[in-house]
Amino acid sequence: MNTLQVWVVRTLLKNTTIILFLLLFVGFGLLAPNFLSLRNLEIIISNASYIGIIAVGMTFVLLTGGIDLSVGSVMYVSAVVVGLLIENYDFSIAAALMVGFLAGLAFGLFNAVVITLLGIPPFIATLVTMIAGRGVGLLLTRSAAVDFPDELTMLSAVRVFGIQLNIFIFALVVLAATVFLMLTASGRRLYAVGNDPEAARKAGINATALIAMTYVISGGCAALAGFVSISQLGRVNAGFGMGDEFDAIAAAVLGGASLFGGVGTAFPGTVLGTIMIQMVQAGLVFIRVDLYIQPIVMGGIIFFAVFLDSFRRVQLKKLERRNIMRLSDS
């Protein structure tokens, strides 16, 4: 390959998220013209907001080469805590939300300790937390649904600067994450840890603390996502949050985050990946795909996201090696 071809291939590989987004957007628009209405786009982003918040937290974890399978259960427990405190102990909404958020942080801290201090692999550690967390929620509720007061559910209709509150919260989370990752020393060090943990440690970076921080952030984001979701649904049942961890992983990976660490952005990457997941779900409804086939399609998307990550990583490494060999030959 000549220099121009290498540049074109590298550009395509690094911008697969944007390319896929445009292809899906145009494709569903052609198949269902109503899909492109502004109202429908707002609904898509609104419905995607809570998954997007989880996916932002997941992006932090993926940057270190880890994974967090517990976020769906953390969502469930945090929401249950809020509901029970309001219903049984007359907590104010603000106080209950604060305690629920702290519960999410506590689960994240537990994951951080088990992974960084005990050396348990992230997959196993967070899988255990996912199962145990769901069990805690079921124990607290005895599998009964938890209803929330109108004052909380009415928040979903609130608009800030003309933007739905849940979308506004999603935007704030993305903004905070982007500023941290792109403009702070800790954010840059996080990428270094993900690329080569041992080299980062030799450079004086406290990799253990940074890795632990990502799981706490992920737990906090999961709790916040639970609050956004209950403001839309008004009720939490035993299946609340179940499977959302896989949508969050798929959204982050489709957005360009690597399962191998060191690569990923909250914006535009994770934002576009999240909207793509919701866009596909909405698009399948618009073009009237069989309801029972839709989960198969979503499973295929998750597989494709993992395959794309691996393919992109391998091809970019090949291009880097070719570039090094070309420079050495010259």
C-alpha positions as CSV (number, residue, x, y, z in Angstrom):
1,M,0.0,0.0,0.0
2,N,1.2,3.5,-0.8
3,T,1.0,6.4,1.7
4,L,-2.4,7.6,0.4
5,Q,-4.0,4.1,0.7
6,V,-2.6,3.7,4.2
7,W,-4.0,7.0,5.2
8,V,-7.5,6.2,3.7
9,V,-7.6,2.7,5.4
10,R,-6.5,4.2,8.8
11,T,-9.0,7.0,8.5
12,L,-11.8,4.5,7.8
13,L,-10.8,2.2,10.7
14,K,-10.6,5.1,13.1
15,N,-14.0,6.5,12.0
16,T,-16.0,3.3,11.8
17,T,-18.4,4.6,14.5
18,I,-19.4,7.7,12.5
19,I,-19.7,5.6,9.2
20,L,-21.9,3.0,10.9
21,F,-24.1,5.7,12.4
22,L,-24.6,7.4,9.1
23,L,-25.4,4.2,7.3
24,L,-28.0,3.1,9.9
25,F,-29.5,6.6,10.0
26,V,-29.9,6.8,6.2
27,G,-30.9,3.2,5.9
28,F,-33.8,3.3,8.4
29,G,-34.8,6.7,7.0
30,L,-35.1,5.2,3.5
31,L,-37.0,2.2,4.8
32,A,-39.3,4.2,7.0
33,P,-39.5,8.0,6.1
34,N,-41.3,8.8,9.4
35,F,-38.2,7.6,11.2
36,L,-36.3,10.8,10.4
37,S,-38.8,13.1,12.1
38,L,-37.4,15.4,14.8
39,R,-39.9,14.1,17.3
40,N,-38.8,10.5,16.8
41,L,-35.1,11.5,17.1
42,E,-35.8,13.2,20.4
43,I,-37.6,10.0,21.6
44,I,-34.6,7.9,20.5
45,I,-32.2,10.0,22.4
46,S,-34.5,10.2,25.4
47,N,-34.9,6.4,25.5
48,A,-31.1,6.0,25.0
49,S,-30.2,8.4,27.8
50,Y,-30.1,5.9,30.7
51,I,-28.1,3.3,28.7
52,G,-25.8,6.1,27.6
53,I,-25.1,7.1,31.2
54,I,-24.2,3.5,32.0
55,A,-22.1,3.3,28.8
56,V,-20.1,6.3,29.8
57,G,-19.1,4.6,33.1
58,M,-18.4,1.4,31.2
59,T,-16.1,3.4,28.9
60,F,-13.9,4.3,31.9
61,V,-13.7,0.7,32.9
62,L,-12.9,-0.5,29.3
63,L,-10.1,2.0,29.0
64,T,-8.2,0.0,31.7
65,G,-8.9,-3.2,29.9
66,G,-11.5,-4.3,32.5
67,I,-15.2,-4.9,32.3
68,D,-18.2,-4.3,34.6
69,L,-21.0,-6.8,34.4
70,S,-22.7,-5.6,37.6
71,V,-24.1,-2.3,36.4
72,G,-27.6,-3.7,35.7
73,S,-27.8,-5.1,39.3
74,V,-26.4,-1.8,40.7
75,M,-29.2,0.0,38.9
76,Y,-31.7,-2.3,40.4
77,V,-30.5,-2.1,44.0
78,S,-30.0,1.7,43.9
79,A,-33.5,2.3,42.5
80,V,-35.0,-0.2,45.1
81,V,-33.2,1.7,47.9
82,V,-34.7,5.0,46.7
83,G,-38.2,3.6,46.5
84,L,-38.1,1.8,49.9
85,L,-36.7,4.9,51.7
86,I,-39.5,7.1,50.3
87,E,-42.3,4.6,50.8
88,N,-41.3,3.1,54.2
89,Y,-39.2,5.7,55.9
90,D,-40.7,9.0,54.6
91,F,-37.4,10.2,53.2
92,S,-37.5,13.2,50.9
93,I,-36.9,12.5,47.2
94,A,-33.6,14.4,47.3
95,A,-32.3,12.5,50.4
96,A,-33.5,9.1,49.0
97,L,-31.7,9.8,45.7
98,M,-28.5,10.7,47.6
99,V,-28.6,7.5,49.6
100,G,-29.3,5.5,46.4
101,F,-26.4,7.1,44.7
102,L,-24.1,6.3,47.6
103,A,-25.3,2.7,47.3
104,G,-24.1,2.7,43.7
105,L,-20.8,4.1,44.7
106,A,-20.5,1.4,47.4
107,F,-21.0,-1.4,44.9
108,G,-18.4,0.2,42.6
109,L,-16.0,0.5,45.5
110,F,-16.5,-3.2,46.4
111,N,-15.7,-4.1,42.8
112,A,-12.6,-1.9,42.9
113,V,-11.3,-3.5,46.1
114,V,-11.9,-7.0,45.0
115,I,-10.2,-6.4,41.6
116,T,-7.2,-4.2,42.6
117,L,-6.4,-5.5,46.1
118,L,-7.4,-9.1,45.9
119,G,-6.4,-9.6,42.3
120,I,-9.7,-11.2,41.1
121,P,-10.2,-10.8,37.3
122,P,-12.8,-8.1,36.5
123,F,-15.0,-10.5,34.7
124,I,-15.3,-12.9,37.7
125,A,-15.5,-10.1,40.3
126,T,-18.2,-8.1,38.6
127,L,-20.1,-11.3,37.6
128,V,-20.3,-12.2,41.3
129,T,-21.4,-8.6,42.2
130,M,-24.0,-8.8,39.4
131,I,-25.5,-12.0,40.9
132,A,-25.2,-10.9,44.6
133,G,-26.5,-7.4,43.8
134,R,-29.6,-8.8,42.2
135,G,-30.1,-11.0,45.2
136,V,-29.8,-8.1,47.6
137,G,-32.5,-6.2,45.6
138,L,-34.8,-9.3,45.6
139,L,-34.2,-9.7,49.4
140,L,-35.2,-6.1,50.1
141,T,-38.3,-6.3,47.9
142,R,-39.3,-10.0,48.3
143,S,-39.6,-9.8,44.5
144,A,-42.4,-7.3,44.7
145,A,-42.5,-4.3,42.5
146,V,-41.7,-0.9,44.0
147,D,-43.7,2.1,42.9
148,F,-42.5,5.7,43.0
149,P,-44.4,8.9,43.9
150,D,-45.7,11.2,41.2
151,E,-43.2,13.9,42.2
152,L,-40.4,11.7,41.0
153,T,-42.0,10.3,37.9
154,M,-43.1,13.8,36.8
155,L,-39.4,14.8,36.5
156,S,-39.3,13.0,33.2
157,A,-41.5,15.8,31.8
158,V,-39.3,18.6,33.0
159,R,-37.3,20.5,30.4
160,V,-34.0,22.4,31.0
161,F,-33.3,25.0,28.3
162,G,-35.9,23.2,26.2
163,I,-34.2,19.8,26.6
164,Q,-35.8,16.9,28.4
165,L,-34.3,16.5,31.8
166,N,-33.0,12.9,31.2
167,I,-31.3,14.0,28.0
168,F,-29.8,17.0,29.9
169,I,-28.5,14.7,32.6
170,F,-27.0,12.4,30.0
171,A,-25.3,15.5,28.3
172,L,-23.9,16.6,31.7
173,V,-22.4,13.2,32.3
174,V,-20.9,13.1,28.9
175,L,-19.5,16.6,29.3
176,A,-17.9,15.8,32.6
177,A,-16.4,12.5,31.3
178,T,-15.0,14.2,28.2
179,V,-13.4,17.0,30.2
180,F,-11.9,14.5,32.6
181,L,-10.5,12.2,29.9
182,M,-9.3,14.9,27.5
183,L,-8.2,17.8,29.7
184,T,-6.9,16.4,32.9
185,A,-3.7,14.6,33.8
186,S,-5.6,11.7,35.4
187,G,-7.5,11.2,32.2
188,R,-4.4,11.0,30.1
189,R,-2.8,8.6,32.6
190,L,-5.9,6.4,32.3
191,Y,-5.2,5.9,28.6
192,A,-1.5,5.1,29.5
193,V,-2.6,2.5,32.0
194,G,-4.9,0.9,29.5
195,N,-2.3,0.8,26.8
196,D,0.5,-0.7,29.0
197,P,-0.2,-1.0,32.7
198,E,3.4,-2.1,33.5
199,A,5.0,0.7,31.5
200,A,2.6,3.2,33.3
201,R,3.7,1.9,36.7
202,K,7.3,2.2,35.8
203,A,6.6,5.8,34.7
204,G,5.3,6.5,38.3
205,I,1.6,6.3,37.5
206,N,-0.5,4.9,40.3
207,A,-2.3,2.4,38.1
208,T,-4.1,0.7,41.0
209,A,-5.8,3.9,42.1
210,L,-6.8,4.8,38.6
211,I,-8.3,1.3,37.9
212,A,-10.1,1.4,41.2
213,M,-11.5,4.9,40.4
214,T,-13.1,3.6,37.1
215,Y,-15.2,1.0,39.0
216,V,-16.4,3.6,41.5
217,I,-17.3,5.9,38.5
218,S,-19.1,3.0,36.8
219,G,-21.1,2.2,40.0
220,G,-22.1,5.9,40.3
221,C,-23.2,6.1,36.7
222,A,-25.3,2.9,37.1
223,A,-27.1,4.4,40.1
224,L,-27.7,7.7,38.2
225,A,-29.0,5.7,35.2
226,G,-31.4,3.9,37.5
227,F,-32.8,7.2,38.7
228,V,-33.3,8.4,35.1
229,S,-35.0,5.2,34.2
230,I,-37.4,5.2,37.2
231,S,-38.4,8.8,36.4
232,Q,-39.6,7.4,33.0
233,L,-41.1,4.2,34.2
234,G,-42.4,5.0,37.7
235,R,-41.9,1.4,38.9
236,V,-39.1,-1.1,39.5
237,N,-39.8,-4.8,39.2
238,A,-37.5,-7.8,39.6
239,G,-36.3,-7.6,36.0
240,F,-35.3,-3.9,36.2
241,G,-31.9,-3.3,34.7
242,M,-31.4,-7.0,33.7
243,G,-29.3,-7.2,30.5
244,D,-28.6,-3.5,30.4
245,E,-24.9,-4.3,31.0
246,F,-24.7,-5.9,27.6
247,D,-26.3,-2.9,25.9
248,A,-23.9,-0.6,27.7
249,I,-20.8,-2.7,26.6
250,A,-22.1,-2.8,23.0
251,A,-22.7,0.9,23.0
252,A,-19.2,1.7,24.3
253,V,-17.5,-0.7,21.9
254,L,-19.6,0.4,18.9
255,G,-18.5,3.9,19.9
256,G,-14.9,2.9,19.5
257,A,-13.8,1.8,23.0
258,S,-11.6,-1.3,22.9
259,L,-12.1,-4.3,25.1
260,F,-8.3,-4.5,25.2
261,G,-8.0,-1.1,26.9
262,G,-6.4,2.2,26.1
263,V,-8.9,3.3,23.4
264,G,-12.3,5.1,23.7
265,T,-14.0,8.4,24.1
266,A,-17.2,9.5,25.8
267,F,-17.9,12.0,23.0
268,P,-18.5,11.4,20.2
269,G,-17.7,7.7,20.6
270,T,-19.9,6.4,23.4
271,V,-22.7,8.9,22.6
272,L,-23.0,7.7,19.0
273,G,-22.7,4.1,20.0
274,T,-25.5,4.5,22.5
275,I,-27.8,6.2,20.0
276,M,-27.0,3.5,17.5
277,I,-28.2,0.8,19.8
278,Q,-31.5,2.7,20.4
279,M,-31.8,3.6,16.8
280,V,-31.7,0.0,15.8
281,Q,-34.3,-1.0,18.4
282,A,-36.6,1.8,17.2
283,G,-35.8,1.2,13.5
284,L,-36.8,-2.5,13.8
285,V,-40.2,-1.4,15.2
286,F,-40.6,1.2,12.4
287,I,-40.0,-1.4,9.7
288,R,-42.2,-3.9,11.5
289,V,-39.6,-6.6,12.1
290,D,-41.1,-9.6,14.0
291,L,-41.0,-8.9,17.8
292,Y,-39.4,-12.3,18.4
293,I,-36.6,-11.7,15.9
294,Q,-35.6,-8.4,17.5
295,P,-33.5,-9.9,20.4
296,I,-31.7,-12.0,17.8
297,V,-30.8,-8.9,15.9
298,M,-29.6,-7.2,19.0
299,G,-27.5,-10.2,19.9
300,G,-26.0,-10.0,16.4
301,I,-25.2,-6.3,17.0
302,I,-23.3,-7.1,20.3
303,F,-21.4,-9.8,18.5
304,F,-20.6,-7.4,15.6
305,A,-19.4,-4.8,18.1
306,V,-16.9,-7.2,19.6
307,F,-15.8,-8.5,16.2
308,L,-15.4,-4.9,14.9
309,D,-13.2,-4.0,17.9
310,S,-10.9,-7.0,17.4
311,F,-10.7,-6.4,13.6
312,R,-10.0,-2.7,14.0
313,R,-7.3,-3.4,16.6
314,V,-5.6,-6.0,14.4
315,Q,-5.7,-3.9,11.2
316,L,-4.4,-0.8,12.9
317,K,-1.5,-2.7,14.4
318,K,-0.7,-4.1,11.0
319,L,-0.7,-0.6,9.5
320,E,1.6,0.6,12.3
321,R,4.1,-2.2,11.7
322,R,4.1,-1.5,7.9
323,N,4.7,2.2,8.6
324,I,7.6,1.3,10.9
325,M,9.2,-1.0,8.4
326,R,8.7,1.5,5.6
327,L,10.5,4.2,7.7
328,S,13.3,1.8,8.6
329,D,13.8,0.9,5.0
330,S,14.0,4.5,3.9
